[in-house]
Every structure is written in C-alpha cells, then in structure tokens.
Amino acid sequence: MSDLPVCRICGGALREFLDLGAQPMGNALVPPEKRGEEAYAFRFRLALAMCEACTMVQLIDYVRHDQMFHAGYPYRSSQSSVMRAHFENLAQRFLADELTGADPFIVELGSNDGIMLRTIAKAGVHHLGVEPCGDVAEVGRAGGIRVVNEFFDENLAAGILAEDGKADVIFAANTFSHIDFLDSILRGIKNLLAPGGVFVFEDPYFGDIVKRASFDQIYDEHIFFFTARSVQDMAARHGLELVDVELLPVHGGELRCVLAHTGARPVSPAVPELLEQEEAQGLTETATLTRFADGVRELGEILVARLRELRDQGKRVVGYGATAKSTTLLNYCGIGPDLVSFICDSTPEKQGRLTPGTHIPIESPDAFAAPYPDYALLLAWNHKDEILEKESAFREAGGRWIHYVPDVHID
C-alpha cells in the first residue's frame, strides 16, 4: 500500500480501494490443447486506485497494450445489434452536426471492424480508422473503410496530419480508457484536431460502476475509469476543454465526453450538472469507495453460495456471454466448470476455447438448447434485453436467468 505508483495523468499520489486479486487477461481465451502452457498462465494484480490530486480512477498494475491488442483479438463490435444501431445513430449525428464543411475529415481511434465508419464511408466523407489489431483491421478494410494498422500516438498523429490535414472529428469508443500512454495520445489529438473540431470518446462511467456494483467492468483493458471531474482536469492539462457530456446506456453504463480546444466552443449545461451529481454521489470520498469494495465482496459471496446451492440440488447451470468482464467475475469468485458447465457465445473466434484462468468451455449458442439448462448465468448482462428476447424460448421451457447486477437474483 505504501509503494503505490503515482498517477499516470498528473503524478499525484494514489489511494487504493479495491483489490480483485491475481487475474488473467480478459480476452486471453485458451485453446484446449494449450491449457497447461506458460503463455496462458499469465496473471497480474487487478487493483483499483483513485488519484488524490486529479481524482482519476485507474488500475495500479496494468498489462502492456501490445499484449492485449494483437492480430488474434476476438472482440467484434458488429456482433451486437444494439451496438450496430448505436454506432449507426452516432455516425448520422456526426454527418449532420460536425462533418458539414468542405471536405470534412474524421479519424476513429480503435475502429475495430469498422461498424461506425461504414456509414461515414458510404456518405463519401474523408475518413481514417486507426486499429492496432490486424485481423480486426482487415475486416474493416473488407467493409470498405480506410484503415491504418497501428497504435495512435503523437507520432502517428503527425503522419496523419501531414497526409490528410486537420481532423474535424476524432472519435474513440471503448478505446481511450484502454491505453496507458494517454499523454502522448492527447498531444497527438491536440495537434491533429482542427481549430473548431471535437474529440469525442465514450468509455465505462465510474459513477455507474459504483451505483450498480458492476465490478466486472474492471479488467485489464480498462486502465482508466472516467468521471466528468477527472476528464475535465485531464483535458485542461493538454490545452483542451470538456464542453459536453452524455450518459449512455450501452455496455452497462458509459460516459460520452466531448473535448474541444480551450475556448473554442461554449460549455454545455450538461457538464456542470454532471459535476454536481458526482459531488452529491460522493464519488471521490473514502467512505463511498469503501462501501463499494465491501459491496463487491458481499455480491461475490452471495453469487457463489447460490451457484453451489444449485449444484448440490443437481441443477445444471450454463453461462451466457464469454465477455472480457466475465473473466473478472469468474476468477474473483473462483467459478469454474464445477459450477458453470459451459458458456455459450455468438463470436466464432471464441467458440471451442476455454475461459481465461477458470477454463470453462465456450460453445456456440446452438448448444444452449441442446438441451436447455435449468439455469443460465447472464454474463453479458449489458446486452440483457437483446439476449432475453433472442432466447425467449428458454424461459418458456421453464429455464431461469441468474443475474448479479446490481445484485444477485433469479428471474
């Protein structure tokens, strides 16, 4: 506790408040034939701290970005109909509100399979996706978007500026919080952004994580957890200003932030309103963080007790959604194949593999009904409505869903 590193944003002292133990990487899915290999035995301490100075919440230890994001990275944004609609709507907003001048230019950091930029490209707008994961970048190219297969930093920003000019919009979804060198990224954004342009990013909102006790949002890829207050401070350190915020329901609760050059745009009333809400919630207070940590421990104990009870009754439980967040839950609680026989997931790249650390088999959703289990643990809870609608026959057949956010309960 006394040898904590300093804040990666401002160099201030860190206050640790949650330790989720030794964890594997969230997406380090294990081929069955390699379950004993050293490469899949990697662990790091998953612990969370808040900066005493700038209030940025962040992981104390972290995994190198090139270990997490590589050619075999399995996540695909377009797998979810909810996320497809989300990014389609956002692209239309950009086209209507921001990309209206002569030859506008938009850059997306972490463009994944190109789901947002496809709409932009179809509109004939000058664009560029920056995607470090090679296989995912290829999917984007095949879908008709222009992609560079690199990590974004100030050097790459300089190259983009020289070739394409200033960007009217720079966008990042579930990307900006993933990289430890935010200082270089922000310097690159500052230089690449047009005088009246905006940098828009959306990432998990710490206020929602505390409110919902959704501690599984904490895993290796999420290095930073933003609030309006911490983003405002971070932006100011780089000559940028937080001019708008929006709370989003996707991915279990996210914060969309809009940054602009200092003084370039008026600040929306939504910014001071959210700052006031965060103050009322006591997000920076030790008592709040302690209650959150205590709630996490209690939730984990209740969930494991319920699963053991069902096992002892001879009930069959499977999981639904082999998400990165489920890696945190399963490893923190010690949930393995003895409690959850397998997990079904619609992503082909995940099927046939084992969950990181706990080695639960991952199957196609076809296995869910062959036959239906007695209970299903909803691991992809952020897609609850979509999944429950898709699997309505499960409940009609007498199956019951186990939920753990914001508390453990069974439908």
Disulfide bonds with the S-S distance in Angstrom:
none
